[in-house]
C-alpha cells in the first residue's frame, strides 16, 4: 500500500497526538518495586525451597544466573575442560526467563532454531517454529544435565555480595542462604529483564481480591498448567488484566476462553502482525541439520537483520521482513547515495508507514466490533515499541467474554477494594493480573540485587557511575577474573540476545582455558585497552532502540531524555554481524589483545 504525501502528513500528526497523550513526567518512576504487601510476588510458586547447609568451599568458576547466560557459559567451560563450575540461581531450577514465565501461551517470539542455544550440541529439534515455554524450560534442563551443571548448582539462592580478595586472589561470594565460599573466576549473567515491576496506580494496595504478576502465574488459583491446560477455575471469575505488551498478547487468548469475563486494560496497543507458527517437519530438519547448521542460521539471521548481504533468508519471519522492507526501499537508489541521506531516510520511513497501515488493516479484518478494532490499532512506528506477532490475540476480542477497557493513553484511573476504575467507571473483578513487565533503566545493583567489589574495594556501581566501561562488554578494569555476559558494548544484538550469549560464553571459556594452561592466576583488561574499546564504540551511531519522538515505552526510556550515561549503552559501530566476526577472530588468534594474564 503506497502512502501519498498527504496521507503521510496525516499519519505523522496522528502519531504525534497519540504520543502526547502518553507522555508522563515521572518516566520509569511510574512503576513501583515489588515489596511490602507485594513481597510474595517475588516468591517462587513453582518449587519449594529445599533446606541445605551453607557452602564454605572453593570452586574454580562461579556464575551468577541460571538462565541461558549461565547455562551456555557453563557448557562451554565444561567443553574446555573446566568442570568445577557452580551456578547460583534465585529460582528453583535452571531456565531464567523460562523458569519464571509460565503464563498460559508463553513462547519465544524469535524463531526457535536461532533462539534456543546449543541445539546441535544437545541434538534437539524444536517442536515448532516458535517453541512454547515448557519446551524452552525442558531444553534448559537438558543443557544442565548434559554438561553436569546440576552437580554443583545452588538453587533458590540469591547473591548478596561479590568481593575480590587481594591477598588470596580469589572472589568471595556471600548469599542469602548463609553461603560464604570462594571462586577463582566469577561470571555475572543476571539478565536484562528479570525483576518484575508493578504499575504505580493509586489504590493498588487496596484491592481485596486475588492478584499476581504474570511472571509468577498462580495456577492454584486459575487451574490449568503451563502446558496449556484449560484454566477451569476461572469459569465463574471476572479478571482484569493490566498491560497489553508482549506477555498480554500471548495470554489473553487463553483467558478469553477460560474466564466469565476478562477486562483487558489497555494504555497503548501493541502492533500485532502475523506470527505463522507451525510444527517443524522432522524429515526437513533431518536433511537440513548438517554439522554447523545452527551457527549458519545464527549468522544468517544476524546478517539479514543488520541490513542484508545474505544470499537467502533462512528464518523468514516478521523480524527479517522488517529488514527486507528497508532493503527494498533502498534498492532504487544509486550506490553512491548515503544510507543516512535525507532521501534514503524518507524512503525507509515511507516503508514503515506502509507496513503499519497493513498491521492496522489486519485489526479491521479480524476484530468484528468497530470501536474495539479502532482502539486496538497502534499509532507509531513499528520499532517504537517491541513488535508483536500472534495469530490468536486479535481473535480473542471476538469472544463475548473479552472486553477491552481502552484508557486512551491514560492508564487505569485507580484501583478500589473491588476492582479497577477506567475513565470514571468501576469494574468489579475477582482477580487482577499484572502483565506489566520488568524493570528497565534502573540501576545495575537494584536489578542484580548485589554489589561487586573489585580492586581496593571499588564497586561496579562506582566504576560505571559515569556510564558503562568495558572491553567487549565482558571485561571491566579493576575487576580481575570477573566476566559479564550480556549484549551491551559487544554485539548488542537485542533482537536475539542468545546470539550475544553464545559469543561471550565461547570467549570466556577460551580465555580461562588459556590462563589455566599458562598457570596464570589472574586475568584483567588493561586500562588502555578498555579506554580504546569504549572510544571505538562511540564512533558508531549509538542511540536507544526507540527514538525520543516515539510513543513512550522501555525502548526509549518512557519518552524521557536519556541520562548522559546512556550514550555508553551501545554496540559495535558496524553492527552485530561484524562484531561476531571480530570477536571470533580475536579469541581464536590466541593473543587476547588487551587482556593481561599474571
Order of alpha helices (4+ residues) and beta strands (2+ residues): alpha-beta-beta-alpha-beta-alpha-alpha-alpha-alpha-beta-beta-beta-beta-beta-alpha-beta-alpha-beta-beta-alpha-alpha-alpha-alpha-alpha-beta-beta-beta-beta-beta-beta-alpha-beta-alpha-beta-alpha-beta-alpha-alpha-beta
